[in-house]
Amino acid sequence: MSRPSFQTLVDSHRVGEPAYRKVRNVLAGATVIGLAASAAGYALDHRQFAFSWLVSLAWAVTLSMGALFFIMIGHLTGATWSVATRRIKENLAAAIPVGALLFLPVAFSLHELYEWTHADVVAHDALLQGKAPWLNEPFFLIRAAVYFAVWSLLALKLRSLSVRQDEDGGSLELTKAAARWSAPGTILAMITVALASFDWLMSLEPHWYSTIFGVYVYSGGALAAMAALALILIGLRQAGTLRSSVTMAHYHDIGKWIFALTVFWAYIAFSQYLLIWYANLPEETVWFQHRLTGSWRGVAAVLLFGNFVAPFLILISRAAKRRLGLLAAAAAWMLVMHYVDLYWIVMPVLHREGARPHWMDAAAFLAIGGAFGLAFWSRTRRDAVAPIGDLRFTDSLEHANA
């Protein structure tokens, strides 16, 4: 193993106790408030609660799965530059098991969410009868359990291998093992995320289908994961952690990833829209019709400019990616836009006439975002926030970006 550089020795790879307690208390408070308000919302309006909960759960799960995707791609490609930032992604992905617990309200709200769970509706609908072997409640719940099991196994196993390297001072065998897990893991993640997006989101309107929908959802999650990575690293830097290990060159490359994924998300979104618009089949165009009527047209415009045009223009320059204040603002904005994107996908099923923000939306976001945040943050106390035992860690510190 190469000898650690001086900056590795003087850098802090641990979160200070005061900073840890402060963030933990904020996240715990948000979770408690969100859960209490959501419980009240469940009693007052079960259907509104179900839709609000689904949007926030999809936001958190896709973000964590985006982080898992980049972990596995890093292991497969042997990327050196990203090693110093990998533990943050590992901690984000390791929050996925919490999603299994938070999925329970969805499991108990299938009748409020999904048309295909109504036997009387299916009985008079030939298309839904044809989809019944896939769209039925027992199989739906079994698939959800399989998704979370696969995701949790991959996330926890890869993090475990990484932490073991810290403990034994570096092991080439552990690096190879992470790559072996990542090869099938990447394929499984792509397939299961696509299927989960079909199940949880696309089947809200079961007559509509799009083969590119899974890529659309996962690209949004990958973008959110990279935005969250930038925001967390900048926050840790301000708290005195990873100030030397994550350099301006790393932030530059993270900014480039956010920029690239913004373009990719827009490309997939436009491709889906263009193909459906060109074919002009009623069973396909109806999905966009519901999302381009009333005030939903305004939400679509916000997505176009907020999730593509504005970040494209802001992050296209080299200087913008190296101004941490601007990068943090852009990252926070992209996380908001990811929520708006999922809201635009889900809520027109409940509110056909137009967007109607509800206090339960905020309650669900506090509950789920706080719970995922606590799961992430608790791991920063157990282990170093950088994979200091990785054989490529020292080389990652020397990463330069022209």
C-alpha positions as MATLAB code, in Angstrom:
seq = 'MSRPSFQTLVDSHRVGEPAYRKVRNVLAGATVIGLAASAAGYALDHRQFAFSWLVSLAWAVTLSMGALFFIMIGHLTGATWSVATRRIKENLAAAIPVGALLFLPVAFSLHELYEWTHADVVAHDALLQGKAPWLNEPFFLIRAAVYFAVWSLLALKLRSLSVRQDEDGGSLELTKAAARWSAPGTILAMITVALASFDWLMSLEPHWYSTIFGVYVYSGGALAAMAALALILIGLRQAGTLRSSVTMAHYHDIGKWIFALTVFWAYIAFSQYLLIWYANLPEETVWFQHRLTGSWRGVAAVLLFGNFVAPFLILISRAAKRRLGLLAAAAAWMLVMHYVDLYWIVMPVLHREGARPHWMDAAAFLAIGGAFGLAFWSRTRRDAVAPIGDLRFTDSLEHANA';
ca = [
       0.000    0.000    0.000;
       1.320    3.449   -0.880;
       2.463    5.648    1.951;
      -0.116    8.191    3.192;
       0.595   11.781    2.259;
       1.019   14.524    4.846;
      -2.421   15.953    4.145;
      -3.959   12.567    4.994;
      -2.305   12.612    8.383;
      -3.503   16.095    9.317;
      -7.005   15.832    7.876;
     -10.035   14.931    9.976;
     -11.950   11.865    8.842;
     -14.364   11.947   11.775;
     -17.323   14.158   12.540;
     -16.824   16.108   15.757;
     -19.145   15.215   18.631;
     -20.765   18.685   18.902;
     -21.512   18.763   15.171;
     -22.765   15.187   15.251;
     -25.174   15.871   18.126;
     -26.454   19.088   16.558;
     -27.336   17.459   13.225;
     -28.703   14.344   14.929;
     -31.034   16.409   17.108;
     -32.334   18.375   14.117;
     -32.989   15.187   12.142;
     -34.608   13.462   15.118;
     -36.857   16.466   15.743;
     -37.906   16.589   12.086;
     -38.660   12.862   12.108;
     -40.788   13.018   15.251;
     -42.734   16.050   14.054;
     -43.220   14.516   10.619;
     -44.380   11.160   11.981;
     -46.815   12.785   14.402;
     -48.275   15.040   11.704;
     -48.453   12.138    9.241;
     -50.292    9.988   11.778;
     -52.827   12.776   12.187;
     -53.087   13.083    8.416;
     -53.655    9.346    8.076;
     -56.656    9.630   10.384;
     -58.040   12.746    8.685;
     -57.604   11.868    5.013;
     -56.128    8.456    4.296;
     -55.979    8.964    0.531;
     -54.123   12.289    0.675;
     -51.758   10.790    3.230;
     -51.025    7.812    0.968;
     -50.117    9.946   -2.027;
     -48.025   12.392    0.011;
     -46.184    9.492    1.637;
     -45.506    7.773   -1.683;
     -43.915   10.900   -3.203;
     -41.487   11.368   -0.304;
     -40.678    7.665   -0.073;
     -39.887    7.542   -3.793;
     -37.687   10.643   -3.361;
     -35.630    9.074   -0.570;
     -35.370    5.567   -2.052;
     -34.332    6.738   -5.528;
     -31.702    9.030   -3.999;
     -30.207    6.171   -1.995;
     -30.314    3.881   -5.018;
     -28.559    6.557   -7.057;
     -25.761    6.535   -4.485;
     -25.555    2.735   -4.673;
     -25.269    2.933   -8.460;
     -22.224    5.216   -8.255;
     -20.589    3.026   -5.611;
     -20.813   -0.016   -7.859;
     -19.735    1.852  -10.983;
     -16.705    3.130   -9.080;
     -15.712   -0.412   -8.085;
     -16.227   -1.764  -11.594;
     -14.249    0.948  -13.357;
     -11.531    1.180  -10.730;
     -12.073    4.938  -10.600;
      -9.508    6.571   -8.341;
     -10.734   10.155   -8.165;
     -14.005    9.248   -6.418;
     -12.537    7.015   -3.708;
     -12.199    9.877   -1.217;
     -15.932   10.600   -1.529;
     -17.156    6.991   -1.560;
     -17.949    6.557    2.135;
     -20.576    9.303    1.985;
     -22.279    7.408   -0.851;
     -21.968    4.168    1.112;
     -23.707    5.767    4.075;
     -26.455    7.148    1.838;
     -27.031    3.728    0.287;
     -26.949    2.004    3.672;
     -30.111    3.910    4.622;
     -32.115    1.774    2.173;
     -33.241   -0.786    4.813;
     -35.099    2.048    6.542;
     -37.107    2.368    3.332;
     -38.449   -1.159    3.835;
     -39.955   -0.108    7.162;
     -41.281    3.140    5.720;
     -42.894    1.196    2.872;
     -45.409   -0.294    5.314;
     -47.803    2.690    5.090;
     -47.828    2.173    1.314;
     -48.524   -1.527    1.786;
     -51.521   -0.639    3.969;
     -52.755    1.984    1.499;
     -52.826    0.054   -1.774;
     -56.564    0.465   -2.137;
     -56.272    4.267   -1.830;
     -53.396    4.461   -4.312;
     -53.952    1.911   -7.046;
     -56.988    1.466   -9.273;
     -56.043   -2.126  -10.079;
     -56.651   -3.180   -6.446;
     -60.407   -2.553   -6.872;
     -62.033   -5.850   -7.873;
     -65.129   -4.123   -9.236;
     -63.025   -1.936  -11.542;
     -60.930   -4.860  -12.795;
     -64.065   -6.907  -13.441;
     -65.213   -4.373  -16.048;
     -61.816   -3.636  -17.584;
     -60.311   -6.117  -20.059;
     -56.878   -4.457  -19.976;
     -56.609   -4.655  -16.200;
     -57.736   -8.281  -16.330;
     -54.873   -8.973  -18.726;
     -52.405   -7.320  -16.336;
     -53.827   -9.063  -13.261;
     -51.124  -11.794  -13.145;
     -48.605   -8.982  -12.471;
     -50.776   -6.306  -10.887;
     -52.257   -8.061   -7.903;
     -51.701   -7.251   -4.245;
     -49.865  -10.396   -3.021;
     -47.384  -10.389   -5.909;
     -46.950   -6.608   -5.633;
     -45.935   -6.917   -1.968;
     -43.673   -9.907   -2.650;
     -41.870   -7.925   -5.350;
     -41.452   -4.947   -3.024;
     -39.907   -7.228   -0.401;
     -37.523   -8.658   -3.016;
     -36.514   -5.169   -4.174;
     -35.642   -4.013   -0.664;
     -33.857   -7.280    0.111;
     -31.655   -6.995   -2.990;
     -30.923   -3.308   -2.442;
     -30.178   -3.740    1.261;
     -27.902   -6.721    0.655;
     -25.858   -4.866   -1.950;
     -25.633   -1.629    0.036;
     -24.696   -3.231    3.348;
     -22.286   -5.754    1.838;
     -20.338   -3.138   -0.130;
     -20.140   -0.853    2.892;
     -19.021   -3.766    5.067;
     -16.175   -4.579    2.675;
     -15.127   -0.936    2.662;
     -15.124   -0.632    6.465;
     -13.141   -3.879    6.791;
     -10.421   -2.288    4.674;
     -10.196    0.543    7.174;
      -9.771   -1.956    9.984;
      -7.087   -4.146    8.407;
      -5.072   -1.329    6.843;
      -5.975   -2.111    3.246;
      -6.571   -5.335    1.375;
      -6.429   -5.945   -2.348;
      -8.690   -8.976   -1.897;
     -11.414   -6.790   -0.415;
     -11.138   -4.405   -3.364;
     -11.563   -7.341   -5.741;
     -14.492   -8.652   -3.706;
     -16.256   -5.278   -3.970;
     -15.838   -5.403   -7.753;
     -17.204   -8.961   -7.883;
     -20.293   -7.905   -5.945;
     -20.731   -4.794   -8.083;
     -20.802   -6.614  -11.432;
     -24.098   -8.465  -10.916;
     -25.197   -5.792   -8.452;
     -25.291   -3.076  -11.095;
     -27.479   -5.212  -13.354;
     -29.776   -6.151  -10.472;
     -30.071   -2.530   -9.372;
     -31.011   -1.344  -12.851;
     -33.627   -4.073  -13.264;
     -35.163   -3.785   -9.797;
     -35.309    0.012   -9.784;
     -37.028   -0.078  -13.182;
     -39.515   -2.665  -11.942;
     -40.126   -0.753   -8.722;
     -40.795    2.427  -10.702;
     -43.275    0.474  -12.849;
     -44.966   -0.973   -9.758;
     -45.038    2.020   -7.423;
     -45.350    4.931   -9.859;
     -46.393    3.873  -13.359;
     -49.168    1.557  -12.145;
     -50.885    4.544  -10.519;
     -52.363    4.862  -14.006;
     -52.354    1.203  -15.053;
     -53.611    1.751  -18.588;
     -50.483    3.774  -19.445;
     -47.033    2.360  -20.054;
     -43.596    3.535  -21.124;
     -40.594    1.265  -21.547;
     -38.235    4.175  -20.832;
     -39.950    5.159  -17.584;
     -37.543    3.191  -15.360;
     -34.530    4.967  -16.869;
     -36.295    8.299  -16.385;
     -36.889    7.633  -12.687;
     -33.419    6.209  -12.018;
     -31.688    9.074  -13.808;
     -33.504   11.476  -11.485;
     -32.360    9.436   -8.493;
     -28.748    9.424   -9.712;
     -28.872   13.197  -10.149;
     -30.303   13.622   -6.652;
     -27.603   11.348   -5.194;
     -24.799   13.385   -6.737;
     -26.449   16.616   -5.552;
     -26.762   15.199   -2.029;
     -23.092   14.141   -2.142;
     -22.011   17.682   -3.022;
     -24.170   19.234   -0.315;
     -23.018   16.823    2.406;
     -19.336   17.171    1.551;
     -19.546   20.958    1.577;
     -21.335   20.831    4.929;
     -18.670   18.514    6.374;
     -15.962   20.803    5.026;
     -17.465   23.750    6.865;
     -17.477   21.639   10.033;
     -13.761   20.910    9.617;
     -14.055   17.372    8.244;
     -12.464   16.143    4.972;
     -11.075   19.611    4.251;
      -7.916   18.174    2.682;
      -9.088   14.751    1.551;
     -11.822   16.169   -0.700;
     -10.147   18.818   -2.814;
     -11.428   21.419   -5.227;
     -10.719   18.961   -8.038;
     -13.176   16.514   -6.461;
     -15.845   19.198   -6.175;
     -15.209   20.118   -9.795;
     -15.831   16.552  -10.922;
     -18.943   16.244   -8.747;
     -20.198   19.448  -10.368;
     -19.520   17.941  -13.786;
     -21.527   14.874  -12.824;
     -24.461   17.031  -11.721;
     -24.260   18.936  -15.003;
     -24.025   15.735  -17.078;
     -26.901   14.050  -15.275;
     -29.041   17.163  -15.705;
     -28.553   16.846  -19.450;
     -29.136   13.082  -19.373;
     -32.367   13.445  -17.368;
     -33.606   16.048  -19.859;
     -32.670   13.800  -22.777;
     -34.602   10.831  -21.343;
     -37.587   13.031  -20.448;
     -37.683   14.547  -23.936;
     -37.247   11.147  -25.594;
     -40.205    9.746  -23.682;
     -42.351   12.755  -24.534;
     -41.301   12.874  -28.203;
     -42.047    9.208  -28.892;
     -45.475    9.428  -27.289;
     -46.274   12.734  -28.994;
     -45.198   11.382  -32.390;
     -47.206    8.143  -32.090;
     -50.232   10.103  -30.831;
     -51.966    7.040  -29.401;
     -54.747    7.903  -26.929;
     -53.689    5.239  -24.425;
     -50.213    6.811  -24.298;
     -50.935   10.527  -24.602;
     -53.470   10.479  -21.753;
     -50.646   10.382  -19.176;
     -49.196   13.669  -20.447;
     -52.670   15.097  -20.886;
     -53.262   14.708  -17.155;
     -49.943   16.450  -16.424;
     -50.332   19.316  -18.872;
     -53.795   20.535  -17.889;
     -54.687   23.229  -15.389;
     -51.913   24.265  -13.024;
     -50.037   21.019  -13.778;
     -48.816   22.734  -16.939;
     -47.089   25.258  -14.687;
     -45.428   22.470  -12.707;
     -44.192   20.963  -15.981;
     -42.721   24.350  -16.912;
     -40.999   24.550  -13.521;
     -39.445   21.151  -14.213;
     -38.277   22.172  -17.669;
     -36.573   25.340  -16.503;
     -35.732   24.321  -12.947;
     -34.408   20.832  -13.598;
     -32.693   21.527  -16.907;
     -32.410   25.049  -18.316;
     -31.341   26.884  -15.138;
     -28.803   24.301  -13.846;
     -27.488   23.828  -17.385;
     -26.730   27.521  -17.745;
     -25.358   27.863  -14.218;
     -23.089   24.799  -14.141;
     -21.816   24.894  -17.699;
     -18.812   27.038  -16.738;
     -15.705   25.694  -15.022;
     -15.702   28.459  -12.442;
     -19.226   27.641  -11.228;
     -18.229   24.083  -10.361;
     -15.379   25.391   -8.186;
     -17.378   27.987   -6.269;
     -18.593   25.927   -3.352;
     -21.350   28.322   -2.348;
     -22.818   28.249   -5.837;
     -22.344   24.482   -6.132;
     -24.122   23.950   -2.787;
     -27.027   26.161   -3.869;
     -27.314   24.297   -7.181;
     -27.185   20.924   -5.396;
     -29.904   21.922   -2.931;
     -32.026   23.173   -5.828;
     -31.647   19.874   -7.690;
     -32.851   17.968   -4.624;
     -35.955   20.156   -4.567;
     -36.473   19.594   -8.281;
     -36.239   15.828   -7.826;
     -39.125   16.065   -5.371;
     -41.096   18.263   -7.787;
     -40.469   15.716  -10.555;
     -41.891   12.859   -8.479;
     -44.755   15.057   -7.282;
     -45.601   15.759  -10.925;
     -45.589   12.019  -11.643;
     -47.749   10.986   -8.689;
     -50.137   13.747   -7.671;
     -52.131   14.271  -10.903;
     -53.720   10.897  -10.135;
     -55.195   12.397   -6.959;
     -55.781   15.974   -8.128;
     -56.793   15.903  -11.795;
     -57.806   19.558  -11.926;
     -54.421   20.945  -10.913;
     -51.667   21.020   -8.316;
     -52.909   21.351   -4.750;
     -50.014   21.386   -2.252;
     -51.085   19.999    1.114;
     -49.588   20.160    4.577;
     -49.358   16.352    4.527;
     -46.759   16.672    1.760;
     -44.483   18.533    4.169;
     -45.299   16.144    7.032;
     -44.417   13.081    4.977;
     -41.210   14.685    3.745;
     -40.125   15.536    7.294;
     -40.887   12.005    8.494;
     -39.220   10.135    5.650;
     -36.407   12.596    4.982;
     -35.644   12.762    8.688;
     -35.640    8.967    9.074;
     -33.348    8.458    6.086;
     -31.173   11.319    7.317;
     -30.848    9.724   10.759;
     -29.947    6.364    9.213;
     -27.269    8.096    7.153;
     -25.964   10.332    9.918;
     -25.725    7.608   12.565;
     -23.107    5.849   10.456;
     -20.848    8.895   10.409;
     -20.240    8.314   14.122;
     -19.323    4.647   13.829;
     -16.644    4.849   11.151;
     -14.471    7.303    9.269;
     -16.346    9.368    6.687;
     -13.769    8.426    4.040;
     -12.524    4.931    3.049;
      -9.041    5.534    4.456;
      -8.113    1.840    4.141;
      -8.717    1.684    0.388;
      -5.507    1.057   -1.536;
      -6.385    3.913   -3.906;
      -7.223    6.445   -1.199;
      -3.854    8.188   -1.232;
      -3.908    8.409   -5.023;
      -7.396    9.916   -4.795;
      -5.988   12.715   -2.654;
      -3.644   13.640   -5.476;
      -6.479   13.907   -7.999;
      -6.081   16.911  -10.254;
      -8.528   18.440  -12.675;
      -7.317   20.654  -15.483;
];
